[in-house]
């Protein structure tokens, strides 16, 4: 399957759904693991606005690439965002789509000072 890099350098990106574990099996509640690092995978809902258009993307990210404090409305930088087409068959039905993955999602808001 083809993979495409996505340039967000001119976009405004913010969190609309906070990080949550990426479930690969809804029946067993098994959490996805990054094959390269062994880290748990999370999904984050992002709105990416650029050139007068905004879209919602669900992005998978290794837990190690998520900065602290990502809440709804947090402006973020996205590192290594890629889109990949996929196709599978489940119960005789073919499904297809595009998945999004990033290396890191980092808050652009400074973390509060610790006491």
C-alpha positions in Angstrom: 0.0 0.0 0.0 1.2 3.5 -0.8 2.2 6.0 1.9 2.2 9.8 1.5 3.8 12.5 3.6 1.5 15.3 4.7 3.0 18.8 5.2 1.4 20.7 8.0 4.0 23.4 8.2 1.5 26.1 7.1 -1.5 24.7 8.8 -3.2 25.5 12.1 -3.7 22.2 14.0 -5.5 21.6 17.2 -6.8 18.7 19.3 -10.6 18.0 19.1 -10.5 14.5 20.6 -7.9 13.8 23.4 -5.4 10.9 23.2 -7.0 7.5 23.8 -5.6 3.9 23.4 -5.9 2.5 19.9 -8.0 -0.6 20.2 -7.3 -3.3 17.5 -9.9 -5.8 18.7 -13.1 -4.5 20.1 -14.1 -7.9 21.6 -10.8 -8.4 23.5 -10.1 -4.7 23.9 -6.5 -5.4 22.7 -4.4 -2.2 22.4 -2.3 -1.7 19.3 1.5 -1.8 19.7 4.0 0.1 17.5 6.0 -2.6 15.7 9.2 -0.5 15.7 9.3 0.7 19.3 7.0 -1.6 21.2 5.1 1.5 22.6 1.4 1.4 23.0 -0.4 3.3 20.1 -2.9 6.1 20.8 -5.3 7.9 18.6 -5.9 11.7 18.6 -8.6 13.6 16.8 -7.1 16.6 15.1 -8.5 19.5 13.1 -6.1 20.6 10.5 -6.9 24.0 8.9 -5.1 25.3 5.9 -5.9 27.3 2.7 -9.4 28.2 4.0 -10.4 24.6 4.6 -10.5 22.5 7.8 -10.8 18.7 8.2 -11.0 16.3 11.0 -8.4 13.5 11.1 -8.0 10.6 13.5 -4.2 10.1 13.8 -2.4 7.1 15.3 0.7 8.0 17.3 3.1 6.0 19.6 2.5 6.8 23.2 6.1 8.0 23.5 5.3 10.7 20.8 2.5 12.4 22.7 3.3 15.5 24.8 1.6 16.0 28.2 -1.5 18.1 28.5 -3.2 17.4 25.1 -6.7 18.5 25.8 -9.5 19.7 23.5 -8.5 23.0 21.9 -4.8 22.6 22.4 -2.8 23.9 19.4 -0.2 21.3 18.4 2.6 20.6 16.0 2.5 17.3 14.1 5.8 15.5 13.3 6.0 12.9 10.5 2.4 12.8 9.5 1.7 10.3 6.8 -1.4 9.0 5.0 -1.7 5.3 4.0 -4.5 3.6 2.0 -5.8 0.3 3.4 -8.2 -2.4 2.4 -9.5 -5.5 4.2 -12.3 -8.0 4.2 -14.4 -8.8 7.2 -17.4 -11.2 7.2 -17.3 -11.2 3.4 -17.5 -7.4 3.1 -14.6 -5.5 1.6 -13.7 -2.2 3.4 -11.2 0.4 2.4 -10.0 3.8 3.6 -7.1 6.0 4.5 -5.3 5.9 7.8 -3.2 8.6 9.3 -0.1 8.2 11.5 2.4 10.6 13.0 5.7 10.2 14.8 4.8 12.8 17.4 2.1 15.3 18.4 3.5 18.2 20.5 1.6 20.9 22.4 2.4 24.4 21.3 1.2 25.7 24.6 4.0 25.7 27.3 3.4 23.3 30.1 2.6 25.0 33.5 5.5 25.5 35.8 5.8 22.9 38.5 6.0 24.1 42.0 
